[in-house]
Amino acid sequence: MILRPGSYLLPTVLAVILHIFVVVLLAQSWFEHKEEERKVPRHVQAQIVDLTTLSAQRKEASEAKAKQKADQIRKAEEDKKRKADEKRRQEKAKKEAEKKKQLEKKKAEAEKKRKADEKRKKEAAKKKAEQDRLKKAAAEKKRKADEKKRKDAEKKAAAEKKRKAEAAAKKQAEEKARNEALMQALEAEEAALQAEEQRAAAMSYEAYIVSQITRNWRRSPSARNGMVVEITVHFLPSGRVNDLYVSKSSGDARFDNDALRAIERVQVFEKLQEMDSIVFDRYFRKRVLRFRPEDLRN
């Protein structure tokens, strides 16, 4: 490494100053009389500055500064380029938006034209439909007039025919009415006799049912004379009970429940199997039974 002239001046000066400082300290320690108060010499830190190193540092600082400046220039150029790209992008977007706007305008005009054409077609179709309706209405009116004339003629002929038929039918109806009245009188009399027979049969079966129930019913201690419980019973043709419930309470729940249990204990009322189906459906499909405490055994 080649050194420039005068490069050792500063290190030499610093070395001389350092040696003088050391000599002063040593002299002070020599002339000191009190040994117990010996002072510790101060340590002086000296640094030899190498001009080569300093020059290198300055060069590095200069290069760093140059690099920083280059970075700033590069960054400015990049920013300028970015702004230019952004401007081009905005201009492109603006052109595309303008193009899109023009396209939408053309599309709107085409849609407007299509709607106008569609409106004209609808109006033409509506006009034609109205003309067809008027023609059809006129034809229908003429047809109805002709139909009315024909029906009037037919009605007149039918009225005459009906008058003659009614006269004959009236005579026949009067005869039939007399016969029917006679038959109805006979049927009513027969129905009355049959109803009486059915009622009598029903009463006998009801007495049988009550007797079967009272065999299984004991008067509860809470029962009092004057109480009446009504129980609705739904029977099956087999004599079994399909359903039962208290339709009118006696006012004593225990008395009512004893009556229900008495019916349930019978299980099957076998004599109902012998009953005529008409009598059963009329009187015993659903039957209301009334019981009083005084009718039961103690």
Number of C-alpha atoms within 10 A of each C-alpha: 4 5 9 9 7 7 12 13 9 13 14 12 10 14 14 11 11 14 10 10 12 15 10 10 13 11 10 11 14 8 8 11 9 8 8 6 8 10 11 8 11 8 7 9 6 10 9 10 12 13 15 14 10 11 11 12 12 12 12 12 12 12 12 12 12 12 12 12 12 12 12 12 12 12 12 12 12 12 12 12 12 12 12 12 12 12 12 12 12 12 12 12 12 12 12 12 12 12 12 12 12 12 12 12 12 12 12 12 12 12 12 12 12 12 12 12 12 12 12 12 12 12 12 12 12 12 12 12 12 12 12 12 12 12 12 12 12 12 12 12 12 12 12 12 12 12 12 13 12 11 13 12 12 12 14 11 12 14 13 12 11 14 12 12 13 14 11 11 14 12 12 11 14 11 11 13 12 11 12 13 11 12 12 13 12 12 12 12 12 12 13 12 12 12 13 12 13 19 15 12 17 19 13 11 19 17 12 14 18 14 13 17 21 18 14 15 19 16 18 15 9 10 19 15 9 9 15 20 21 18 21 17 21 17 21 19 20 14 18 17 18 12 12 17 15 18 13 14 16 19 12 14 14 14 23 22 14 16 25 19 13 17 23 16 13 17 11 17 20 14 13 21 15 11 19 13 14 10 16 22 14 13 18 22 16 17 16 16 15 13 17 18 19 14 10 15 10 10
